[in-house]
Amino acid sequence: MALTSQIVPLARTYHASCLVGRFMVVLGGEAALLADLQDVWALDLETARWTQLTFTNMEAFHAKRFHTASAVS
């Protein structure tokens, strides 16, 4: 699968991810030489496009690493 977007998340470790429909959602983690990441990304598995997700009151979403994520239908 080739990426069709130029905007991609930073490479990271210690993140959490889960599948939600056709999207792989990635939360937080740690980037090289940076502090813990406070972001949420979704990869559309059909188009190979990354989208950074933002939410109301995003400042309440604290940086995370060594955590888990799950989707419940």
N, C-alpha and C positions, 0 to 999 in steps of 0.2 A: 504494500500500500504506500503510495507516494503522498506526501503532504501537499495540499493544494493551497495552503495559506502561509503567508510569511510570518504571521504572529504565532509564536509558540511559547509555551511556558518554559521557565528556566529548568535545566536538568536538576534533579533532586533525589534525595534519599529520604528514608523514614517517613514517607507520605502515606496516605490512605487513599484507596480508590475502590470504586464499585461500578457495576453496570446498571444503568437505568435506561431501559428500552434499548435504543440504538446508540446510546452515549456511554462513554467511559468517563466518569467524574473523578477528578483528582483533587484532593484537599491537602493543603499545607505541605509540610515536609521541611527539609533543610537543604539549602543550596551551598555549593562550595564557597567557602570564605564569607558567607553571609549568615545572618541570624536566621532563626526559624521563619518560615514563610507564612504569610497570612493571606493566602489566595485560594481561589477555587476555579478550576478549569474543567471544560467538558470537550471531549473529542468525539465528533460525529463519526461513527465507524463506517458509515456509508459514503461520506464525502471526504473523509480524512481532514476535516477542518477543525481547528482548535478555536474555542471561544472562552474568553475570561468572563466568569460570572460575577456579578455584583448584586448585593442585596441591600434593602433598606436597613440602616443601622449596622452597616458592615464593620464599623469600629468595635462593635461588641463581639465580633468573631475574632478571637485571639489566635495568634500564631500557634501552630500545632506541629508536633512530630511524635513518633511512636504511638500513634492512635489508630483507631479502626473506623470503618464506615460500612454501612450496609443499607440496602434498599429493601423496602417492604412494599409488596403490592397488595 
